């Protein structure tokens, strides 16, 4: 199976959304539960970390709900892609341009999750394009 066929497969987007929901849920749980432990090592405020985790909870529920649909609405998938890209931009701001001075470990932590989110955004975008091309 070539990559175009994989991206256009009817189950690709639901599976991608499920994987995104699981990974984001794990990140949310980590940020909420371990904010006080992570804050000194990352040199980021515990409130920022905990708040980011709490903000992710409704997103996780929504993305999980979309993943359960046989064919998620294209507009909703596009919104997930856009929100993921916004998260990546916000992460870059926290790592390099914000009011905080994260440690080297903090920068690595923020960028690692940002690159994972960017991968979900890219795969979602490519999946949307492939399914549109397959319908044409």
trRosetta pair geometry for C-beta under 8 A, 3 or more apart (Angstrom, degrees):
i j d omega theta_ij theta_ji phi_ij phi_ji
1 5 4.9 -122 -168 88 87 126
1 6 5.6 107 135 -61 116 87
2 5 5.1 93 58 11 73 102
2 6 7.1 -133 102 -7 38 91
3 6 5.4 -54 -148 35 35 115
3 7 6.3 32 156 -17 68 105
4 7 5.9 -56 -147 38 29 108
4 8 6.2 16 157 -9 64 114
4 130 5.9 180 -160 -130 63 116
4 133 7.9 -61 -166 86 109 140
5 8 5.8 -64 -141 47 29 105
5 9 6.6 56 152 -53 63 87
6 9 5.8 -29 -158 -10 32 117
6 12 6.4 114 155 -96 60 129
7 12 5.7 135 -151 177 29 169
7 123 7.8 -148 -118 -162 99 71
7 126 5.3 -80 -139 135 143 97
7 127 5.1 -142 -166 -100 84 57
7 129 7.7 -7 146 70 136 81
7 130 3.6 126 115 -4 108 167
7 131 7.6 -119 139 -37 77 71
8 12 7.1 83 54 8 10 144
8 127 7.9 174 -76 -149 33 58
8 130 4.0 -123 -66 151 77 105
8 131 5.5 155 -135 -81 64 51
8 133 7.0 -85 -95 70 125 93
8 134 4.1 127 -159 -51 128 139
9 12 4.5 112 64 -35 88 101
10 70 7.4 -4 160 170 113 83
10 71 6.9 -54 -163 -88 95 91
10 131 8.0 98 -103 -119 48 113
11 14 5.6 -64 -156 50 57 108
11 15 5.5 53 150 -23 85 111
12 15 6.1 -68 -150 41 24 106
12 16 6.1 23 157 -20 65 111
12 127 5.2 -163 120 -131 119 118
12 130 7.6 -5 70 79 159 134
12 131 7.7 -159 58 -59 119 109
13 16 5.5 -53 -141 37 32 113
13 17 6.2 34 159 -20 65 105
13 71 8.0 58 67 -144 127 49
13 72 5.7 -127 128 36 122 115
13 77 5.8 -32 -163 -115 130 146
13 124 7.1 78 -130 -132 87 70
13 127 4.8 149 -79 150 85 139
13 128 7.4 82 -97 -67 129 62
13 131 6.8 -26 -30 -37 129 147
14 17 5.7 -55 -147 37 31 112
14 18 6.4 33 154 -21 65 105
14 66 7.7 -154 -118 133 67 69
14 67 5.1 111 -166 -159 68 58
14 68 7.4 151 -152 -37 113 7
14 69 6.6 -150 -102 72 113 58
14 70 7.0 -51 -56 -144 149 20
14 71 7.9 -77 -48 -86 112 24
14 72 6.1 156 -81 -22 74 107
15 18 5.6 -50 -147 35 34 113
15 19 6.4 34 154 -17 65 104
15 67 7.4 101 -83 -153 14 104
16 19 5.8 -55 -148 37 31 110
16 20 6.2 34 151 -20 65 106
16 120 6.9 144 176 -147 97 78
16 123 5.5 -163 -137 123 136 121
16 124 6.1 172 134 -81 141 73
16 127 6.1 -136 6 -36 158 162
17 20 5.5 -52 -145 37 32 115
17 21 6.3 34 154 -21 65 104
17 63 5.4 -159 -171 -179 89 84
17 64 7.6 168 144 -94 95 23
17 66 5.1 -107 -172 98 154 103
17 67 3.7 -164 102 -81 106 89
17 72 6.3 100 -31 -40 159 160
17 77 7.2 -93 -72 -112 120 90
17 80 6.8 -41 -115 -162 97 175
17 124 7.8 82 -72 -103 74 110
18 21 5.7 -53 -148 35 31 112
18 22 6.4 29 154 -18 64 105
18 64 7.0 67 -118 -126 59 61
18 67 3.8 137 -63 -173 72 148
19 22 5.8 -53 -147 36 31 110
19 23 6.2 25 157 -13 66 109
19 120 7.5 -164 99 -109 98 106
20 23 6.1 -59 -144 42 27 106
20 24 5.9 21 160 -13 65 114
20 63 5.5 -96 100 171 110 145
20 67 7.8 -176 48 -68 92 126
20 80 7.1 87 118 175 163 129
20 84 7.6 -71 -148 -86 133 132
20 120 4.6 103 -103 -147 109 139
20 124 7.7 20 -56 -59 149 121
21 24 5.9 -59 -138 44 25 107
21 25 5.9 30 158 -23 63 110
21 60 5.3 109 -154 -158 77 70
21 63 4.3 -174 -78 102 94 106
21 64 4.0 128 -158 -70 157 75
21 67 5.8 -106 -2 -10 136 143
22 25 5.7 -55 -145 36 25 113
22 26 6.5 26 155 -19 62 104
23 26 5.8 -53 -150 34 31 111
23 27 6.5 30 151 -17 63 105
23 116 6.5 -142 167 157 143 130
23 120 7.5 -159 62 -63 140 135
24 27 5.5 -52 -149 38 35 113
24 28 6.2 39 151 -22 66 104
24 56 5.6 -157 170 -172 98 119
24 59 6.5 -88 154 106 148 110
24 60 5.1 -165 103 -90 109 92
24 63 6.8 69 41 47 145 151
24 117 7.9 76 -88 -100 97 96
25 28 5.6 -50 -144 35 32 113
25 29 6.3 33 155 -19 64 104
25 56 7.6 -179 -92 137 35 115
25 60 4.5 108 -76 -147 83 143
25 64 7.7 45 -52 -57 129 123
26 29 5.8 -52 -147 36 31 112
26 30 6.4 32 153 -19 63 106
27 30 5.7 -55 -148 37 31 112
27 31 6.2 26 157 -16 66 109
27 53 7.3 -153 130 -111 67 80
27 56 6.5 -114 93 -169 99 173
27 113 6.0 105 -125 -136 138 131
28 31 5.9 -58 -145 39 28 108
28 32 6.1 21 159 -14 65 111
28 53 4.5 122 -158 -159 58 74
28 54 7.6 132 -159 -58 101 17
28 56 3.8 -146 -87 88 113 127
28 57 5.6 145 -175 -67 150 65
28 60 6.0 -92 -1 -33 150 141
29 32 6.0 -60 -143 41 26 106
29 33 5.8 7 168 -3 66 118
29 53 7.2 171 -27 -157 10 122
30 33 6.4 -65 -133 47 20 97
30 34 5.5 -32 -174 31 62 118
30 38 7.7 77 155 -50 91 144
30 53 7.3 -153 71 -105 53 126
31 34 7.2 -62 -105 56 12 78
31 35 6.0 44 175 -74 55 90
31 38 7.5 -63 -121 35 53 156
31 49 4.9 -150 -158 170 89 80
31 50 6.4 172 148 -96 83 29
31 52 5.4 -88 179 83 156 95
31 53 3.1 -174 90 -63 109 112
31 56 7.4 98 44 16 138 134
32 35 6.6 -24 -147 -28 15 109
32 50 5.7 79 -121 -140 50 71
32 53 3.8 -156 -47 127 77 146
32 54 6.4 107 -95 -58 109 69
34 37 4.6 -56 -168 48 84 113
34 38 5.2 81 127 -25 95 104
35 38 5.9 -62 -138 42 26 106
35 39 6.1 42 163 -43 64 103
35 46 4.3 102 145 -162 101 81
35 47 7.6 99 168 -54 141 18
35 49 4.1 163 -129 93 93 115
35 50 4.0 -33 -62 -56 166 88
35 53 7.0 -119 -62 3 112 136
36 39 6.1 -35 -141 10 26 119
36 46 5.1 28 -87 -127 52 142
37 40 7.8 -66 -178 28 31 95
37 41 7.6 6 146 4 63 116
38 41 5.9 -78 -158 49 44 105
38 42 5.3 19 160 -6 85 121
38 44 7.6 -19 127 57 96 102
38 46 7.6 132 66 -110 81 74
38 49 5.7 165 82 -148 126 166
38 109 7.7 153 -165 -172 117 167
39 42 6.2 -68 -134 48 21 98
39 43 7.7 74 169 -96 54 12
39 44 6.1 -113 -134 76 63 60
39 45 6.3 -5 -139 -173 117 18
39 46 4.0 -54 -61 -65 145 78
39 49 6.2 -134 -76 6 83 139
40 43 7.2 17 -171 -74 30 52
41 103 6.8 -102 160 43 44 146
41 105 5.6 -61 160 99 89 144
41 106 7.3 158 120 -62 61 82
42 49 7.3 114 59 -75 151 132
42 102 5.7 -37 167 -147 75 103
42 103 6.1 -158 -167 33 23 100
42 105 6.2 -109 -99 103 51 92
42 106 3.5 104 -168 -101 68 94
42 109 5.6 -67 -110 42 112 148
42 110 7.7 108 -158 -38 119 94
43 100 7.2 155 127 172 81 105
43 101 6.4 -49 136 97 129 68
43 102 5.1 148 75 -143 94 41
43 103 4.2 120 4 -28 119 86
43 106 5.1 -98 45 -28 81 149
44 48 5.5 -97 163 73 100 131
44 49 5.9 111 106 -50 115 101
44 94 7.2 29 -121 178 133 115
44 100 5.6 51 -118 172 73 158
44 102 5.3 -2 -57 -100 96 98
44 106 5.4 148 -26 -145 103 131
44 110 7.9 119 -55 -60 151 120
45 48 4.3 95 68 0 93 103
45 49 7.1 -165 96 -3 52 83
45 100 7.0 -126 -8 -99 88 132
46 49 5.7 -57 -149 40 36 110
46 50 5.9 32 156 -15 71 110
47 50 5.8 -54 -137 43 29 108
47 51 5.8 32 160 -21 64 112
48 51 5.8 -57 -142 39 24 112
48 52 6.3 27 157 -21 61 106
48 94 7.7 147 168 -133 137 126
48 100 7.3 -65 -14 -50 171 151
49 52 5.9 -54 -150 32 28 111
49 53 6.6 27 152 -17 61 106
50 53 5.6 -56 -154 36 33 113
50 54 6.4 32 151 -19 67 105
51 54 5.7 -53 -145 36 33 110
51 55 6.3 37 155 -22 65 104
52 55 5.7 -52 -149 34 31 114
52 56 6.7 34 152 -24 62 105
53 56 5.7 -57 -156 29 33 114
53 57 7.3 49 149 -39 62 91
54 57 5.9 -33 -162 0 40 116
55 58 7.7 -60 -177 32 39 93
55 59 7.2 29 140 -8 66 117
56 59 5.3 -69 -156 46 47 116
56 60 5.8 52 150 -29 81 103
57 60 5.8 -52 -148 31 29 112
57 61 6.7 27 155 -16 63 104
58 61 5.5 -51 -148 36 38 113
58 62 6.2 38 154 -19 68 106
59 62 5.8 -57 -148 39 30 110
59 63 6.1 24 157 -14 67 109
59 83 6.7 -172 -133 148 125 148
60 63 6.0 -58 -141 41 27 106
60 64 6.0 30 157 -20 64 109
61 64 5.8 -56 -146 37 26 113
61 65 6.4 30 154 -21 62 106
62 65 5.7 -55 -152 34 30 113
62 66 6.6 29 152 -17 64 104
63 66 5.6 -51 -149 36 35 113
63 67 6.4 40 150 -26 65 104
63 80 5.9 103 -106 -122 101 127
64 67 5.5 -53 -150 31 33 115
64 68 7.0 35 152 -25 63 101
65 68 6.0 -54 -157 24 34 112
65 69 7.7 37 148 -25 61 98
66 69 6.0 -51 -165 18 42 113
66 72 4.5 52 -179 -128 94 129
66 73 7.7 -92 -134 32 104 77
66 76 5.5 -168 -114 134 131 132
66 77 7.1 159 174 -75 141 70
66 80 7.0 -131 59 -52 166 139
67 72 7.2 -15 -81 -64 29 132
69 72 4.8 121 71 -81 121 61
69 73 7.7 -1 105 -15 163 67
72 76 5.7 -109 168 79 99 119
72 77 5.3 109 109 -56 121 104
73 76 4.2 82 71 7 98 107
73 77 6.9 -171 91 -7 50 83
74 77 5.7 -55 -148 38 34 110
74 78 6.2 36 152 -20 67 106
74 128 6.2 108 -150 -139 92 103
74 131 7.6 -157 -101 92 107 128
74 132 7.7 82 -131 -72 142 98
75 78 5.5 -52 -147 37 32 114
75 79 6.4 37 151 -22 64 103
76 79 5.5 -49 -150 33 34 114
76 80 6.7 39 149 -21 64 99
77 80 5.5 -47 -152 31 36 114
77 81 6.6 40 148 -19 64 101
77 124 5.9 -168 175 -169 94 107
77 127 7.4 -100 174 93 142 113
77 128 5.8 170 112 -80 126 110
78 81 5.5 -49 -151 34 35 115
78 82 6.4 35 150 -19 66 105
78 128 6.3 84 -75 -112 81 160
79 82 5.6 -52 -146 38 34 112
79 83 6.2 34 155 -19 67 105
80 83 5.8 -54 -145 38 30 109
80 84 6.3 33 153 -20 63 106
80 124 6.0 -134 96 -147 106 160
81 84 5.8 -56 -150 36 28 113
81 85 6.5 28 152 -18 64 105
81 121 5.0 106 -153 -149 69 73
81 124 4.3 -159 -82 102 99 129
81 125 5.3 113 -144 -62 145 80
81 128 7.2 -69 -33 -13 149 139
82 85 5.7 -54 -149 36 32 111
82 86 6.4 35 151 -20 65 103
83 86 5.5 -51 -149 35 34 114
83 87 6.5 40 149 -23 64 102
84 87 5.5 -50 -151 31 34 115
84 88 6.7 37 149 -21 64 101
84 117 5.0 -170 -163 175 91 93
84 118 7.3 159 150 -89 105 29
84 120 5.4 -133 -139 92 153 105
84 121 3.8 -168 104 -72 126 100
84 124 7.1 128 24 23 149 143
85 88 5.5 -48 -151 31 37 114
85 89 6.6 37 151 -17 65 102
85 118 7.6 72 -105 -113 60 68
85 121 5.0 120 -59 -144 77 154
86 89 5.7 -53 -150 37 35 112
86 90 6.3 34 152 -18 66 106
87 90 5.7 -54 -146 39 31 111
87 91 6.2 36 152 -24 64 105
87 114 7.3 -167 127 -120 82 72
87 117 5.1 -93 96 169 124 159
88 91 5.6 -53 -149 34 30 114
88 92 6.6 32 152 -19 63 102
88 114 4.9 107 -133 -164 68 91
88 117 5.4 -165 -67 95 87 114
88 118 4.9 82 -104 -72 143 90
88 121 6.8 -77 -21 -3 134 150
89 92 5.8 -52 -151 33 32 111
89 93 6.6 34 149 -19 63 105
90 93 5.5 -53 -151 35 35 115
90 94 6.4 36 151 -20 67 102
91 94 5.7 -51 -148 35 34 110
91 95 6.2 28 155 -16 66 108
91 110 5.1 170 -168 173 92 93
91 111 7.0 145 148 -90 116 39
91 113 6.7 -152 -125 86 147 92
91 114 3.7 -171 104 -85 153 118
91 117 7.3 145 -13 40 148 139
92 95 5.8 -58 -144 41 30 109
92 96 6.0 -26 173 27 67 112
92 97 7.2 28 130 12 74 108
92 111 7.9 65 -95 -101 62 80
92 114 6.5 120 -51 -152 71 160
93 96 7.0 -83 -130 57 18 73
93 97 4.7 -62 -143 62 60 104
93 98 5.1 87 146 -57 77 90
94 98 4.8 9 -116 -14 38 145
94 100 6.6 5 -163 48 72 121
94 102 7.1 56 148 -30 83 133
94 110 5.5 -146 94 -145 114 149
95 98 7.7 88 23 8 24 107
95 102 6.3 -58 -128 37 52 138
95 106 7.6 176 -119 126 72 82
95 107 4.9 94 -154 -134 100 74
95 110 4.4 -172 -72 93 103 138
95 111 5.7 69 -104 -55 161 88
95 114 7.5 -79 -21 -15 137 149
96 107 7.6 71 -63 -129 72 110
102 105 7.9 -120 161 75 97 55
102 106 2.9 -136 -178 110 109 133
102 107 5.2 151 96 -52 118 66
102 109 7.9 -128 179 47 139 103
102 110 6.5 116 55 -10 178 133
103 106 4.4 106 46 1 68 102
103 107 7.2 -128 96 -3 40 82
104 107 5.7 -47 -149 34 33 111
104 108 6.4 33 150 -17 63 106
105 108 5.6 -54 -147 39 33 112
105 109 6.1 37 153 -23 66 106
106 109 5.6 -51 -144 35 30 113
106 110 6.3 25 159 -15 64 107
107 110 6.0 -58 -146 40 28 107
107 111 6.0 20 159 -12 65 113
108 111 6.0 -61 -141 44 26 106
108 112 6.0 32 159 -27 64 108
109 112 5.9 -52 -145 29 24 112
109 113 6.9 13 161 -7 60 104
110 113 6.5 -63 -155 40 28 101
110 114 6.2 29 150 -22 64 113
111 114 5.2 -55 -142 39 35 116
111 115 6.2 37 159 -22 68 101
112 115 6.1 -53 -150 33 28 107
112 116 6.7 27 151 -16 61 105
113 116 5.5 -52 -150 36 38 114
113 117 6.3 38 152 -18 68 104
114 117 5.7 -54 -147 39 32 110
114 118 6.2 37 151 -23 65 105
115 118 5.4 -48 -144 35 34 116
115 119 6.6 41 152 -24 63 99
116 119 5.7 -50 -155 29 33 114
116 120 6.9 33 148 -16 63 100
117 120 5.6 -50 -154 34 38 112
117 121 6.4 40 148 -20 67 104
118 121 5.5 -52 -147 36 35 114
118 122 6.2 35 154 -19 67 105
119 122 5.8 -52 -144 37 30 110
119 123 6.2 27 158 -15 65 108
120 123 5.9 -57 -143 41 28 107
120 124 6.1 31 156 -20 64 109
121 124 5.8 -57 -149 37 27 112
121 125 6.3 27 154 -19 64 107
122 125 5.7 -56 -148 36 30 110
122 126 6.2 24 157 -13 66 108
123 126 5.8 -55 -142 42 31 108
123 127 6.0 36 155 -22 65 108
124 127 5.6 -55 -145 37 28 113
124 128 6.4 31 155 -20 63 103
125 128 5.8 -53 -151 34 30 111
125 129 6.5 27 153 -15 64 106
126 129 5.6 -54 -146 39 34 111
126 130 6.1 33 155 -20 67 108
127 130 5.8 -54 -141 37 29 110
127 131 6.3 24 161 -15 65 107
128 131 6.1 -59 -145 39 27 105
128 132 6.3 28 155 -20 63 108
129 132 5.8 -58 -149 36 29 112
129 133 6.3 27 155 -17 65 108
130 133 5.7 -55 -146 39 31 110
130 134 6.2 33 153 -22 65 107
131 134 5.5 -49 -143 35 34 114
131 135 6.5 36 155 -21 63 104
132 135 5.9 -57 -153 33 30 110
132 136 6.7 32 151 -25 63 106
133 136 5.7 -53 -150 28 34 115
